[in-house]
Amino acid sequence: MLWGAVKMLLEGAAAVTSASLVALYFMQNRLIYPSWAQGARDFVDTPDSYGLPYELVTLTTGDGVRIQAYDMRNTRSDSGSTVVVLCPNAGNIGYFISIAEIFYRQLGMSVFIYSYRGYGHSEGTPSEKGLKLDADCVMEHLSREPFHKARKLVLYGRSLGGANAIYIAAKFPSLCDAVILENTFLSIPKVIPYAFPALRYFSGMCHEIWNSEEQIKGCDSTLPFLFLSGLRDEIVPPSHMSKLYEACPSHNKQVFQFPLGYHNDTIIQEGYWSVVRSFLEQFALI
């Protein structure tokens, strides 16, 4: 009788564990892409709040999802470059207009920033496959749009945005003139044990991969790369950036480390924007 009770308890625990793992597998996109957090789907700030001229652009991806973008064309500058700002994994594009302002006003560049599917006011649900279709759609648009087609193109990606930048650079080498990466991971399964220690034993269940470690090897060896790494990053191990730098085949690559930089504040570390400016000037992008 005791053994029967123990057996029932074990079977119940196994069932609960199995159900939890199934739920974790199918719900992981909400954890990996928290586009729903802090009301970021409800309100999206516009460049108006910074006095920046812009056009609201709606693009339709290959699978029929409509995504929104802000196109900020800098016609007052001598710079012949557009920067595509690829956002990290929180908030919406309204959170990063302050970054667009730096590129626009201080560096004299045109700026194109878009919401991934499921983020901000873009339709759909985020996934690796879907975000890559979004990137394909944006690059097709920029390659056909006369204003941007006539300019050099710089990719600027932070965290998840860096994974997008690597994907774009590898797939569209003829359209890209430089890549700037900040606090970007090798792959999502490899970052899970560091960012979510409690889930380290289940990282193999992750179906959202973003294998930047391998993808970056396929980038053009002539394409300039700038790696910006915060050495106190609490979400992405700083070693990931070092390994991406080593794997990158570019003959024109640079890496700068910021000893006091955490995942979300590396961008405000002393010298950050001076490094970005020097890189862009070196390759005649501003």
PEDA-V671819 format. One line per field, one symbol per residue. ss: DSSP state (~ for helix, > for strand, _ for the rest). psi: psi as a letter, one per 40 degrees, with the letter a starting at -180 (. if undefined). A space follows every 50 residues. Layout:
ss=???
psi=???
//
This chain:
ss=_~~~~~~~~~~~~~~~~~~~~~~~~~~~~~~~____~~~_______~~~~ ____>>>>>>_____>>>>>>>________>>>>>>______~~~~~~~~ ~~~~~~___>>>>>_____________~~~~~~~~~~~~~~~~~_~~~~_ _>>>>>>>_~~~~~~~~~~~~_~~~__>>>>>_____~~~~~~~~_~~~~ ~~~~~______~~~~~~~_____>>>>>>>_______~~~~~~~~~~___ __>>>>>>_______~~~___~~~~~~~~~~~____
psi=dddddddddddddddddddddddddeedddddgfeeiffeedhhiiedee fhiihhhhihideehhiiihhghgeeiehfihhhhhiafiaadddedddd ddddddefiihhhihiheibeiiahiidddddddddddddddedhdddde iihhhhhhbddddddddddddfdeeieihhhhfiididdeeddddgdded eedeehehdggddddddeiheehhhhhhhheehedhhddddddddddheh efiihhihdehadeeddeihedddddddddddffe.
//
